[in-house]
Amino acid sequence: MPVATGQIRDASIRGLFIATDYTDVQVNQTLELEFRFPDKKENAFRRIKAQVVRKSDDGLGVDFEGMDNDGFTISALLSWLQKNNYIVTYFPPIRQNYPY
């Protein structure tokens, strides 16, 4: 199984953009992302699944939707990123403006 490293550049409750130079991945491919919180005393790794929805020269866009993930793990990751001043972007629901 191939292993690659990357750095989260953008995050939301729906997915991540991961900066990486790993290119042996296809759009719609399912990945397992493994991470741990560096400031925690525990050495346990967390694992989430994501689907590749975008590829660029800078990295990969991955989506959590439709994957069997623990919502607590995703929330903990987003909270940690925000607490440690990493870029976290929350995308609010799209609102329709009706001409009534």
N, C-alpha and C positions, 0 to 999 in steps of 0.2 A: 504494500500500500504506500503510495507516495506521500511524503510529508513536506510541507512548506511552511514558511514563516511569513508574517505580515504584521502590519500595524493599522489599527482602526483609525480612520480619518473622519468618519461621519457615522452617527448612530441614531436610530430611532426605534420605537417599539416594534416596527415592522421589519427592520433589517439594518445592515451595515455596509459601509464601503471600506474595504480593506486594501491598503496600499501593499502591493507585493510584486515581485518580479517573476513569480511563478506563472507560467503560461499554459501548462498542460492541463487545462480545464475547459469545459464547454458550457455554453449557456444552457440552462435547464438541468445541469448536473447537480446532484445532491452532494453536499459536503458535510463533514463533521468538523466543527470548530472546537478546539480544546484550548482552555485558558485557565489561569489562576490569578487571584488577586495578590499582587506582590507585597502589599502592606499587611496582609493577614498572616497570623502566626501559623495557620494551617497550611499544609503543603498540598492539599487536595486540589486536583484539577476538576474543572467544570466542563461539561460537554453539551453543545447544542448543535442541532442540524439546521442547515440553510440550503436554499436553492440559488444557484447562480442565475442572476437576471440581467447582468451587464458585465462586459469585459472591456477593458481599455488598456492602453499602454501603462497607465498608472496603477491599475489594480482591478479588483472585482467588486461588483455590487451584489449582495446576497439578500435574500428575503426569507424571513422566518415563517410567513403565512403558509398554512397547509402542512407544516411540519409538526411532528409529534415532539413538542418541547415542553419543558417545565417553565411556566410563566414566571415563577419566582426567580429562576436563574437569569432570565432575560432582564427582568426588573432590577435584579442585583447588579448585573453588568452595567446597565444604563446609569444606575445610581452611583456606582463606583466611578464611572467615566466622568460624570458631572461633578462629583465631589473632588476629583483630582484634576479638574480643569482641562479635561480632554474635550474635543468638539462633540457636542451632542445636539442634534437637531430634532425637534419634535414636529411632525407634520400633522396639523389639525385636519379634521375631516373637511372635505370639499363641500362648500355650501352653494346651493343653487339659488340664483337670484331670479325670481319670477317677475315678469313685468305686470303684475296685478295692481 
